[in-house]
Amino acid sequence: MAKLHRLAAFACALALAAPALAQAPAATPPAVAPHSCAKPEFPGKVAVDARIKRWINEFKAYTECLKAYIGERNAAIDAQAKAAKSAVDEFNSSVTEFNDTMKTLQE
């Protein structure tokens, strides 16, 4: 009779855990806006010095804009990676706990 009770408990636990163990479909990643940095057009070799200097300054601003965008994207990637790692750690510890519980039911 005790064996039947354990088997029923195992079946119940498995039924309750099955939806959690089922793999959820991969979520569609959120859309990421492209950068809005405007690349200045080279004015040409025959442009006056003032125009060349302005282009150099515009190009520096453009590269700074790109660096800022890259920094923002990397920060978002880091945050997503930390959240995913946390979920994986929780999953692993929960499955271990579940397996340990199931072993005690079989004793």
Secondary structure, DSSP 8 states (H G I E B T S, - for coil): -HHHHHHHHHHHHHHHHHHHHS----------------------TTS-HHHHHHHHHHHHHHHHHHHHHHHHHHHHHHHHHHHHHHHHHHHHHHHHHHHHHHHHHH-
